[in-house]
Amino acid sequence: MSWFAAAFDDLRDPRTGNARRHDLLEVLTMALTASICGAESCSDFADFAVDR
């Protein structure tokens, strides 16, 4: 997965405070995986992440 991390090396994390509780790369990975698996809404993404 180093290619995935390298693709986002220059991406600035705009989150602040409690929103930074999770690593940005982990959030992006879960979002990518959820979308590949058919997630279409924020609720779908959240449910997918909790299930995994």
Number of C-alpha atoms within 10 A of each C-alpha: 6 6 8 11 13 10 9 12 10 8 10 8 10 8 10 8 6 7 10 11 9 9 10 17 15 11 12 14 15 18 19 13 15 19 15 10 11 11 17 11 10 10 10 15 20 15 13 18 15 9 7 8
